[in-house]
Amino acid sequence: MEQVELEHAIVEEIRSAGKVANSRAFAERLKVNHEELVAALNSMYRRDLVTLTQLEPEVVLRLTAEGALYAQHGTPEWCLREALERRGPTPVSELDTLLEEFWRQTSPNNALDSSKLAKIGMQQGLKLGLFELDKRVRPPCVACVGSSDSEAVHKLQMLQKSLRALHSGALTALSGDHALDAALVDEILRRNLATRNKLKVFAASAGPRFEHALVEQLADLTREMLLSESWRNATFKEFNFEAAGVAPVDGGRLHPLLKVREEFRLIFLEMGFTEMPSNQYVESSFWNFDALFQPQQHPARDAHDTFFLNEPALCKRIGDASPATEAYVERVRGVHDQGGYGSRGYGYAWDHTEAMRNVLRTHTTAISARMLYRMARELQDGRTDASNFARRMFSIDRVFRNETLDATHLCEFHQVEGWVAGPDLSLADLKGIISQFFRRIGMHRLRFKPTYNPYTEPSMEIYAYHEALGRWVEIGNSGIFRPEMLQPMGLPPNIQVIAWGLSLERPTMILYGLSNIRDLFGHRVSLQTIRDNPICRLGW
């Protein structure tokens, strides 16, 4: 029965009887599935056409898979009796063939296990007194006994009728006017043909807008309705502004960079690293440059290499307003101006205003500087034990540089950075952990080349042998953070920090066979390519 017909029946019942007293009994009377009736009641309730009251749950029977099978095709003993009445006494060994022929005529194209069901049918039939087994003949034969109006046949008919009634969707309660016979219920449950279930039952009465029931509700306002002004007397469906809507057929996809990023992230986590909070794209020049012992006249701090903010051009303050941070800023000034911690410094007048200029961060090492300073504060405050000090941190996020756009350079890209802090770490530790990291990526042949970085000493470029290209390719940079960077923060002299970094775009381009970075990131990226790109498995 369609929902419109169900709603019509509900309205007529409320108009004639004043209410729907019991949804389960009403569904049985209409010979419809109770769930369908409840769905119609809920739809009318949401439109204020009816008021629902939940009654005490009723215990009902629901067919199992075996019970549904018997309801559709007949119980094995019923089918076997019908077949034996047609054929007469049949050897036990041929009962499965007999049932198969019977079902071929009555239920073609079924997938019933005639061998299994023949055994069940014979056992149940002998138990009910429907058959007799003659062992005096060879082979032993089974034959029907009793008339068609015997009590055993009547019980079998009632069982078959009940199963079909249950299968039709009219759930039968175990109490009330239409309850099944207790002995029949016990038989159905004993044979595991159905299970007991509690059913939520409702009563329905007229709602605030019951008079609008069965009035056609229009969904759209048409041009014809506006011209004829028929919309004035029309009833429209209410908009549901809380509906989630239909999910798009072709949903979103993960970008290749996100796939490779997640693979890198999992590698770091497996190696015991903790991810740093890296969602601060705007940094002061202090954390981006000065804290890293990068001089204020360094070429990287020119406008043609760095994006400076026009508004606000300066940060309000460097770090928090605590005396400890102010003292740290003064130590950074001193190491730039005059040196210290074994360094001669740069010998220039450090400008506090220059350090407050806001920039789009040029590297995630600015985040590393903040984290290292926070750890130094924890050591100084006694919140961390200096004798057992060790940290492993990583970040993967966007950085921005005023680069000339070409096939391998963009103004924004992603930097992968990891570092380890601990007592007396050396260059050998750095090379070891780098080798371990890149081995997990699938790069086993590495080389290191000395280089210069303002905030690491010694510093090394990392090269890996590219099997497909047949040559060594630069893949990253590394080094040990300088004392001029770490000791002004308050870290002890024996604490060393080894670090390395690489871009996310270059390995992604290699993995996906791209030669132009603009095909990977930016407005030129093909959406179809994003939808069709394969999964990423590093090191496989």
N, C-alpha and C positions, 0 to 999 in steps of 0.2 A: 504494500500500500504506500502510495506517495505521501510526502509530508503534508501537502495541501489537503489530501483526503483525511489524514489523521487529525489535522487541526479542525477540519469541518466536523469530524465525529466527536472531538473533544467539546467543541462549542455546543453541538446539539445535546450532548450529555449534560452539560452544565445548565443549559436552558430548560431541559426537561426535568432533570433530577436535582438541580441546584448545585451539584458538584460531581466531580469524579472521586468516588469514595476510596478507591483502591486501584492504583495504576496497574498492579499485576493482574488483578481480577478483570479489569477493563481490557487489558491486552489479550487475555485469554478469550474474552467474549468477542473481541474483534478478530481473533486468530492472527495476531501480528506479534512480532518479536517485541519483548518488553523494552529492550534498549532503544528501539526505534520510537516507541511511544514516549519514553522519557526524553529523548532528544527533541521531539516535537513539543513536549511540555516545557522544556528548558528554553526553547526558541520563543515560545509564547510568553514565558516568564520574563525574558530579557526585554520584551516589547510591552511589558505591563499589561498584557491581555489576561493573564491568570495569576493567581497567588498560589504558591506551592507550600505544602506542609509535609515534612518528612515523618512517616509513620514508623512503628517498630519494625526492624528488619525481619523478613520472613525467610525461613529455611526452604530452599528449593533444590531440585535435582538438576545437574548439568551432565550431559552425556560425555563419557570418555571417548577416545578415538575408536575403541572397540565397540562401544555402544552405538556410536554414530554409524559404524560399518554395518552392524546388525539392523539398525533402523532403516537403512537404505536398501539392503539386499535380503533381509530376513535373518533370523537367528539360525545358526547351523542346524539345530534339531528340527526347526520348522522346515527349512529347505530340504533336509534329508528325508523327512516324512513325506513331503510332497513328491520327491523323486522316487521313493520306495513304493508309494501308492501307484505310481505309473508303471513301474518296472516289476515290482514284486520282490521276493527274497533275493538278496544280493550278497555275494561273498564279501567278507570284511576287507579283503585286500583290494576290492574294486570300488569301495565307497568313494574314494577321492575322484576316480574317473566318473562315477555316477554324478557327483556334485558338480564336477567341471562341465559335464554335458548339460545339466539342469541350468546352471548359470549362463551357459552359452546361449540358451534359449530365452531366459528371463532377464538377464543382466549382461548383455554383450559388452565387449570392450572393458571388462573389469580386470582388476589385478589381484584377485582373491587367491589366497593360499589354500587350495582345495584339500591338500594332504593334511594340513594342520586343522582346518575347520571340520574335516570329516571325523577326525578323532574326537573333537569337542562335541560335535553333534551326536555322535554315537553314545558318548558318556552321559550327556545330559538327557538324551532320549531314553536310555536304559534306566536312568535314575527316576524319570517321571513316569515310567511305565508305558511309554509310547512304542518302544521296540522290544523285541525279544531276540536273544542270541541263541541260535540253534547250533550246539557243538556236536550234535550226533552225526552231522554230515561233514564231509571233507571237500573243500575247505569250509570252515564255519560261516554260516550265513546270518544276516540281519533281516528281520521282517517287521512290518507294522503290526500292532495289536490294538484292539479296542476300536470302537466306532468313532465317527467324526464328531459326535456330540457327547463324548465322554468328558469327565471332569478334567483329566489330564490335558486333553486337546483344548478345552475351554481355558485352562490356565495358560497354555502356550499362546493361544490367540490373544488373551489379555496382555501378556508380556509383549507380544509383537505390536499390538495396538498402542500400548503405553510408550514404547520406544519411539514409534513413529510420531506420536503426539509431542514427545519431548524434542525430537529432532526438528519438528516444524517450527520451533522457536517459542511456542507457548509454554513457558517454564511452569512446571507444576509444583505448587507448594505442598509441603508435607503436613499442612494443617489447613482447616477451612472447609468450605462447601465443596470444592473440587479436588480435595486431597486424594491421592492414590491409596489403594488398599495397603495396609501396613505390611502384610505378608509379601505383597508384590514389591513394595519398596525394599524390604529386606533381601529379596531374591536379586533385585537389580544391583544393590550395593554389594552383596556377597560375591557376585560374579564380576565386580569392578566394571560394570557397564555405565555407571554414573557416580558422581561425587556429590556430597552435601555442600551447599554454598549458601551464604547469607546474601539476601537480595534487598537492596534499598528500595523501599516502596513509598510512594507519594500520594497525597490527596491534593486535588486541584479545585479551586473555586474561582469565581469571577474576579478579575483584577481591575485596577483603576481605569484602564482603557479597553475594557471588555467589549464595549459597544462598537469599537473599531475592528473587532475581529471579523475576518472574512472579507474586509474591505480591501480592494487591491491597492497595494502601496507601490508607488512609482519610484524608480531609482533615478531617472533623468528628467531634466526640464528641457523640452524640445522647442524648436522654433515655432511649430504649429500651435503648441500650447500657449506660447506668448502672444501669438497673433489672435487666437480665438479667446484668450483669457480664460481658458478652461482650467488653468493651473490654480485659479482661485478656489475651486471646489475639489481639487485633487488632494489625495493623501500621499505624502512622500515618506520614504524610508529615512530614518534618522542616520546621520553619519556616525560611524564608529571611529573616533579619532585615536583610539588606543589600539586599533588593530595593527598587528605586526606587518601585514601585507604578504604578498606572495614573494618568495625568494626568487631572485633572478635565475633563469635557466642556466645561464653561463656565468657563474660566480667569479669571485676574484681569484687571483693566483699569486703565489709567492715569487717575488723578483729574484733573479739569479744571485744578486748580491746578498739578499736576505738568507738564501739557502747556504751560500758559502760562509756567511757570517755565523750562522748557527753551528756549522761544522767546526769553525775555529773556536767558538765559545765552548762547545762541548769538550774540545781537546784541552783547553785551559782548565776547565772544571775537573776533568779527569786527572789532571796533573796537580790538583790541590790548590789552584789559584782562586782568588775571590774577585768578583767583578766590582770595579769602581763606579761610583755615580758619575756619569759623563754627559748629563743633559744640559750643561751650562755652556752654550755656544759663545756667549760674549764674555770675555775675560779682560781684566786690567792688564796693562803692559807689564806690571810688576810680576804677576804670576806666570804670564806667558813668556817673559824674557828675563827680567831682572833676577827673579828668584833662581833662575837656571844659570846664573853667572854669564849672561849674554850681555855684552856692553851696549850702552844706549846709542853708540854710533855705528853699531853693526849693520852691514848692508841689508840684512833680513828685516830690519826694522824700518826700512824706507817704505814710502807709500806705494812704490811700484812692486813691492813684494807682499805687503800686508794690507788688509782692509781695516781702516780706522773708522770709527763711528763719528758721525757729525753731531748726533743728538741722542743720548747725552755723550758729549765728547770725553768727559772725565767721570770716573767712578766717585762715589761719595767718600769712601775710605778704603784703605787696603786691609782686607781681612776684618776681623772684629775690632772693637774699640778697646781691647784689653791692653794693659801695660806690657804684657808678654809679647803681643804682636807688634806693638810699637818698638819694643827693644829689638825684635827680630828685624824689622825694617831698617833700623839704624845699623845693625850688624851687616846687613846686605849692602847698605851705603858704604860702610867702612871697607868691606872686602873689595868693592868696585874701586873706591878712591885710592886706598892705601895698601890693600892686600891683607894678608893674614892667613892662618892655617897652612903655612908653608908656601904661600903665593905672594907675588909682588903686586897683584891687582892690575888694574888698567891705567891707573894714574890720571884720572880725569875727575871733574867736579860732577858728581852724580846728581841728577835733577829729579826731585820728588814729584814735580808736576808731570814730567815725562812718564814716570812710572804709573801715574794714575790714568793715562789715556786708555780709553776703551777700544778693544780690537775684537774682530772675529778671530777666535783662537786659531793659530797656525799649526798647532799640534796638540795631541792629547797629553803631552808631557806636562802641560799646565795643570791638568787634573792630578797627575802624579806628584807634582810639587806640593799641591794642597794636601794630599793624603800623607806625604812624608812629613810635612810640618805638623799635621794633626798627631801622627805617631810620636814625633819628638816631644810634643806637649804631654802626651800620655806617659812617656818615660820620665819627663821632668816632674810631673805631678805624682809619680809613684803608682799610677794606675796600671802600668805594665812593668813586668820584671825584666830588667836590663840583662840579667844573666841568661835568660831564656828567650831572647828577642829574635823573632823571625817572622817575615811576612812574604806572601806571594800575591801579587795583585795584577789585574789586567783590565784593559778597556778596548772596546771596538766602537768607534763613533766617527762622526763627521768632523773634518777640519777644513779651513778655508785659506786659500792663498791667491794672491793677485797674479795668476799665471797667464801666459799667452796660450790661448786655446789651440790645440792641435790634436792629432790622432791619439796621443798618449797622455795629454795633460788637460785637466779641467780646473775651474776655479774652486771647486769643492770636491772632496773625495773622502774616503774612509781610511782611518789609520788604525792598525792593530798594534797594540803596545802591551808588553809584559815586563814585569821586573820582580826581582827577588831581593829582599833585604835581610841581612844577617851578619853575624860576627865574622870578620876576616875572610870574606869571599874574595876569590881571585879570578884572573882571566881564564884559568882552566875550568872553574865552576861555570863561568859564562858560556864558554864553548860547549861544555857538556850539556847544559840545559837547552841551549839553542839546538844542538844536534838531536836531543830527545824530542823537542817540539817539532822540528821539521821532519823528523823520521815519521811521526804520526801523520803528517800531511802527505807523505809519500816521497819525500826528497831525502835520499840517503847519501848522495855525494855532495859534500859541502866544501867550500873554500872560504878563507877569511883574508881580507886585505886591509892593512893599516890605513886609517883615514883621520880626518880632523873633525871634531864637533866641539862647540864652545863649552858644553856642560858635561862631557864625558872624556876620560883619559885613563887608560888607552881607549881608542875607538877603532871599530872594525866594520868594514862593509862585508855583507854576507852574499856569497855566490853559490848557486846550485847548478848542477849539470842538467840541462834540458834534453832528454832523450830524443824527443821529436825534432827539435831544432838542431841537435848535434853540437851544442856549444854551451859555455858557461853563461849564466844569466844572473845579473844582480837582483836579489830578492829582498834585501833589507839592510838595516843598519843596527849597530850595537855598540856597547861600551860600558864602562864603570863610571857612575856619577862622581863628579869631582868633589874633593873636600870643601872647596869654596862654595859649593851648592848645599852640601849636607850639614856641615858643622855650624854654619850660622843658624840653622833651624834648631840646633840644640841636640843633634844626634851625637853619640859618643864617637871618638876617632876610630874605634875598632869596628864600627858598623859600616859595612860596605853595601852598596846597592848596584846590582848588575841588571842591565836592561837591554831590550832589543825591540825593534819595531819594523813594520812593513805596511804596505798599502793593501787594502782589500781588493781593489779593482784589478791589479795586475794578475794575481793568481786566478781571479774569476775569469778574466779574459783568456788566460791560457787554458783553463778547464773547459770553457765553452767555445774555444776556437775563434775568438773575435780579435780583429786587428785594429779596430777603431773604438776608442773608449766611449765615443758619442753614440755608438750602437748599444751601449750597456747602460748609460746613465745620461738623462737629459730629455729634451723634448723630441729628439729624433728616434727614440726607442720605439720599436714596433710592438704594439700591444699583442699582436698575434704571436710574436716571438716569446713574449712573457707567458702567454697561455700554453705554448707548446714546449717550453724549455724542459729538459729532463731533470731528474732528481740529481742531487750532488752527493757524492761519497768520496771524501778525501782519503787518499792512501790506498784505494782499491784498484 
